[in-house]
Structure formats: C-alpha cells, structure tokens
Amino acid sequence: MNINLPNFNMKNLVKEAGSTISRVVQLTEEKLGTTERTEYDLHFQNLAERADVTKTWTEKIVRDTESVLIPNPQNRVEDFIFEKIEKSKPKRLSNLEHLALDMIEAGGDFGQDLPYGQALIKAGQAEQKLGQCEHDFIATSGICFTQPLRKFLDGEMKTIGKERGILETKRLDLDACKNRVKKARSMLGQQSAERDLRVAQAEFDRQSEITKLLLDGISTSQASHLRHLHAFIQTQVRYYKQCGDVMEQLQRELANLGGPTPYIPLDVNEAGASKSNASSGAAARGPGNNIAANAVGPGHKPNQPVHVSTDQMQRARVLCSYDAKDHTELNLSANEVIFVTECSPVNEDYMYGKQGLMKGLVPRAFVEMLDEEHDVTL
C-alpha cells in the first residue's frame, strides 16, 4: 500500500522556527524595555483606541439586544447554528403563544357559555395576537439593528483587526532591521542592513497608511449605526403601540361580556397620572368633587360608577379593617390612609374611595376624614 506523505523541507522548517524564536525574544525584550521600539504616532493611537472601544461596545450591544429579543440562550445557540449552516431557522412557539393555546383550550373545557370560559378564550385570542406582534418585532429588529451591527463586526472590524496585525508584523520587522544596522560590524554588512531597513521602513509606512484609512472609516460606520438605532427605536414604538391596542380591545371585549363579576376597564392614562402624583408626594387640598353615580335612597349601597372624576379627593384614615363584601368594595386595613369623595347623589352609608390603583366603595363608618378643609389633587 502506497502512502503519500507530505514533503517536508527541513531548511524552511528550521528557518521558520528560528524566525519564531527571534520574534519571541524581540517581544520579550520590548516588554522588558531593553530594546528599541517604534511607536505609532498619536493620531494613529487615538484611532486605534476608538476602534477598540467601538468593537467592544458594539459586541455588548448586539449580545444584549439578542438576549432581549430571544431570552432563551438555547434558542439563540440554535439560531446561530442554523445561520452558520445557511438553513432556515426553526419556527417555535413563544411563551405567549403557549399561554394562548392553553387559555383557549381551558376555556373550551370550562364551557364557552360560562363567563370564565368566555373570558379565557378572549384572553387567549389576545395573547395569540401579542405573540404574533412579538414575532414581527423580533424579525424586524434583527433586520434593522442586530444584523447590520453583526455584519459590521464580522466584516469591517475583522478587516481592521487583520490589517492591524499585519502592521504590527511590519513594525517588528522594522525594529529588527534597526537592530541589525546597529550590530553590523563590516562595511558590507552595514550596507546590506541599511538596505533592508529602507525596505522595511517603506513597507511599514505603506501598511500604516492603509490601516489609518480603515480606522478613519469608523466615523462613517457610527453614523450608519445611528440610523440603525433610530430604526430599532421606531420598531419598538410600533411594537408596544400594537400591544397596547390589543389589550385595549381585550378590555372592551371583557367589559361587554358582563356576567355576575363584570370587568371594569383600567384607564391607563389615569392610572399613570395617579402613580406619578402619589410618588411626588405633592397634593393640593380642597373640597371633594361629586361623582356621577346611580341615584339611590338612604341606607342602600350605590352601584359602583364606571366612569368617575378623581381630580380632587380628600384623605381619610381607616379606623378598623374591613373585608369587601363584593367586587364593588375595597378591602381596608386599619390606620391606612386612602382617598375618598362623595357619591353623587350623596349616600349616607358609603363613599367612593381610591386605594393606590384600586377604586371602589368604602363604608363611611370605617373612615375618618383628614384635612377636611383642603382637597387633594390626584
């Protein structure tokens, strides 16, 4: 059996080994400061430093963005492998879509004619829409943001790194020639060393200019990255707007279902304003506003109003704990401070209260008014 062995040239092998050893010795001497080293000019050093910073932060931004878009690290690894082998990525259900399927299936088993079953099905359908919005957001974000940045890292930055490596090799060659010129003893050796030095200097200067041009291009790349960032932010705005629209529609559908425990839509704008005012701690006090509610006689609990004005309410301290009898009332804890206002028309037994983001009826006998002469603007 004939085996073709590769042809080894011992002379070249010994020469390469000697060159490698010489390079290691040269680098060691530079580290120790025992030999001369050609330094790059200040402009080049600034360009190189900016390139390193750009590469480091771009890698972090891409990695963090991919973690946000695809939180599961195993899925990210799978997508990376399929991308490298140039095959389409597997279609997998998101957590929202899994939740949607289970909600819809549970709603069918509980009974589509029952309030809970109907609500589960409506919520599952909304979760499906949110899942589709999420898929679109991930795909669009990859196209407009992460893919261009990764292309920059795999293309331009790798080219810059390669050219900087060549430049460093040219610098080491130049310094080695300078050392040979110093150590040359004969006239003939001096002339040969000087000739090699001129060639090495020319190659170093040429490679330095090439590398500078590439490093200067970082500014253009950052301008491009800014456009990609703007596109990513716009994609996020559209995604959250779509999610908000889906949830608004779901609130309307749940409210229309009715039932023994009707859904009361949350006013997002009002809730956000209330939270902001509560955190600031600054409240103006004055007489409470009347609230539009169903007219009732004395001694009877009024129906909870769906649309109320909470611009001005009074503070009240809860005298003792109270457990709500139904969904129209608030659970109260002793000594906590809540905001209350009169029902419209005024009811002898109940007031309308606000407890953080929760709203409902409060028994008048369980609260003590604070600062009655002032009102609180929410």
WONOR-V208260 format. One record per residue. RES is the residue in three letters. BURIAL is # if it has 9 or more other C-alpha atoms within 8 Angstrom, else .. D_CENTER is the distance of its C-alpha to the mean C-alpha in Angstrom with 1 decimal. Layout:
BEGIN
res burial d_center
RES BURIAL D_CENTER
RES BURIAL D_CENTER
END
This chain:
BEGIN
res burial d_center
MET . 62.4
ASN . 61.3
ILE . 58.1
ASN . 56.7
LEU . 55.4
PRO . 53.4
ASN . 55.6
PHE . 54.8
ASN . 56.0
MET . 56.8
LYS . 57.3
ASN . 53.9
LEU # 52.3
VAL . 54.2
LYS . 53.3
GLU . 49.5
ALA . 49.7
GLY . 51.6
SER . 49.1
THR . 46.2
ILE . 48.2
SER . 49.0
ARG # 45.4
VAL . 44.4
VAL . 47.3
GLN # 46.3
LEU . 42.7
THR . 44.1
GLU # 46.5
GLU # 43.8
LYS . 41.7
LEU . 44.9
GLY . 45.8
THR . 49.2
THR . 48.9
GLU . 48.1
ARG . 44.6
THR . 43.7
GLU . 40.9
TYR . 38.5
ASP . 38.8
LEU . 36.5
HIS . 34.9
PHE # 34.1
GLN # 32.6
ASN . 30.3
LEU # 29.2
ALA # 28.7
GLU . 26.7
ARG . 24.4
ALA # 24.0
ASP . 23.1
VAL . 20.5
THR . 19.0
LYS # 19.1
THR . 17.6
TRP . 14.5
THR # 14.0
GLU # 14.3
LYS . 11.7
ILE . 9.1
VAL # 10.3
ARG . 10.3
ASP . 6.9
THR # 5.7
GLU # 8.6
SER # 8.0
VAL . 5.2
LEU . 7.8
ILE # 10.7
PRO . 10.6
ASN . 14.3
PRO . 15.3
GLN . 18.7
ASN . 17.5
ARG # 15.6
VAL . 19.0
GLU # 20.9
ASP # 19.1
PHE . 19.6
ILE . 23.3
PHE # 24.0
GLU # 22.6
LYS . 24.9
ILE . 27.9
GLU . 27.2
LYS . 27.2
SER . 25.2
LYS . 22.4
PRO . 23.5
LYS . 22.7
ARG . 21.5
LEU . 20.9
SER . 17.7
ASN . 17.9
LEU # 18.3
GLU # 21.1
HIS # 22.8
LEU # 22.8
ALA # 24.2
LEU # 27.0
ASP # 28.0
MET # 28.1
ILE # 30.2
GLU # 32.5
ALA # 32.9
GLY # 33.8
GLY # 36.4
ASP . 37.9
PHE # 38.0
GLY # 39.7
GLN # 38.6
ASP . 41.2
LEU . 40.0
PRO # 37.5
TYR . 35.1
GLY # 35.3
GLN # 34.7
ALA # 31.7
LEU # 30.1
ILE # 30.8
LYS # 29.3
ALA # 26.1
GLY # 25.9
GLN # 26.3
ALA # 23.5
GLU # 21.2
GLN # 22.4
LYS # 21.4
LEU # 17.9
GLY # 17.7
GLN . 19.0
CYS # 16.5
GLU # 13.7
HIS . 15.7
ASP . 16.2
PHE # 12.5
ILE # 11.8
ALA . 15.0
THR # 14.7
SER # 11.3
GLY # 13.1
ILE # 16.1
CYS # 14.9
PHE # 12.3
THR # 12.0
GLN # 15.8
PRO # 17.1
LEU # 15.4
ARG # 16.7
LYS # 20.0
PHE # 20.2
LEU # 19.9
ASP . 22.3
GLY . 24.7
GLU # 25.1
MET # 23.9
LYS # 26.1
THR . 28.9
ILE # 28.6
GLY . 28.6
LYS . 31.6
GLU # 33.5
ARG # 32.8
GLY . 34.3
ILE # 37.3
LEU # 37.7
GLU . 37.8
THR . 40.4
LYS # 42.4
ARG # 42.2
LEU # 43.6
ASP # 46.3
LEU # 47.2
ASP # 47.5
ALA # 49.6
CYS # 51.9
LYS # 52.3
ASN # 53.3
ARG # 55.8
VAL # 57.4
LYS . 57.9
LYS . 59.4
ALA # 61.6
ARG . 65.3
SER . 67.3
MET . 67.5
LEU . 66.6
GLY # 63.6
GLN # 62.6
GLN . 62.7
SER . 60.7
ALA # 58.0
GLU # 57.8
ARG . 57.6
ASP # 54.7
LEU # 53.1
ARG . 53.3
VAL . 51.7
ALA # 48.9
GLN # 48.3
ALA . 48.2
GLU # 45.7
PHE # 43.5
ASP . 43.6
ARG . 42.9
GLN # 39.8
SER # 38.6
GLU . 38.7
ILE # 36.9
THR # 34.1
LYS # 33.9
LEU . 33.6
LEU # 30.6
LEU # 28.9
ASP # 29.7
GLY . 27.7
ILE # 24.4
SER . 24.6
THR . 24.9
SER # 21.9
GLN . 19.7
ALA . 21.0
SER . 20.0
HIS # 16.5
LEU . 16.3
ARG . 17.5
HIS # 14.9
LEU # 12.1
HIS . 14.1
ALA # 14.4
PHE # 10.7
ILE . 10.5
GLN . 13.7
THR # 12.5
GLN # 9.8
VAL . 12.8
ARG . 15.1
TYR # 13.2
TYR . 13.0
LYS . 16.6
GLN # 17.8
CYS # 16.6
GLY . 18.3
ASP . 21.4
VAL # 21.6
MET # 21.6
GLU . 24.1
GLN . 26.3
LEU # 26.2
GLN # 27.3
ARG # 30.2
GLU # 31.2
LEU # 31.2
ALA # 33.2
ASN . 35.7
LEU # 36.4
GLY # 38.2
GLY . 39.9
PRO . 41.1
THR . 37.6
PRO # 36.2
TYR . 32.5
ILE . 32.0
PRO . 29.0
LEU . 26.6
ASP . 26.4
VAL . 22.8
ASN . 23.9
GLU . 26.6
ALA # 24.6
GLY . 22.0
ALA # 25.0
SER # 26.7
LYS # 23.8
SER . 23.6
ASN # 27.3
ALA # 27.6
SER . 25.2
SER . 27.2
GLY . 30.4
ALA . 32.5
ALA . 34.6
ALA . 37.7
ARG # 40.5
GLY # 43.2
PRO # 44.9
GLY # 42.8
ASN # 42.4
ASN # 44.0
ILE # 41.9
ALA # 43.0
ALA # 43.9
ASN # 46.6
ALA . 50.1
VAL # 51.5
GLY . 54.6
PRO . 54.9
GLY . 54.1
HIS . 51.8
LYS . 48.0
PRO # 46.4
ASN . 44.0
GLN # 40.4
PRO # 39.4
VAL . 36.5
HIS . 36.0
VAL . 36.6
SER . 36.4
THR . 34.9
ASP . 35.1
GLN # 37.7
MET # 38.4
GLN # 40.3
ARG # 39.4
ALA # 41.3
ARG # 41.6
VAL # 41.9
LEU # 45.4
CYS # 44.9
SER # 42.4
TYR . 42.5
ASP . 41.2
ALA # 40.4
LYS . 43.0
ASP . 40.7
HIS . 37.4
THR # 38.8
GLU # 39.1
LEU # 36.9
ASN . 37.1
LEU # 38.3
SER # 38.5
ALA # 41.3
ASN . 40.9
GLU . 37.4
VAL . 37.2
ILE # 36.1
PHE # 36.6
VAL # 39.5
THR # 41.5
GLU # 44.6
CYS # 44.7
SER # 46.5
PRO # 49.3
VAL . 49.5
ASN # 49.8
GLU . 52.0
ASP # 49.9
TYR # 46.2
MET # 43.7
TYR # 40.3
GLY # 37.6
LYS # 33.9
GLN # 32.2
GLY . 28.6
LEU . 27.2
MET . 30.2
LYS # 33.3
GLY # 36.7
LEU # 40.4
VAL # 41.7
PRO # 45.4
ARG # 47.0
ALA . 49.1
PHE # 46.1
VAL # 44.7
GLU # 46.2
MET # 45.3
LEU . 44.0
ASP # 44.8
GLU # 46.6
GLU . 47.5
HIS # 44.0
ASP # 41.2
VAL # 37.4
THR # 35.2
LEU # 32.0
END
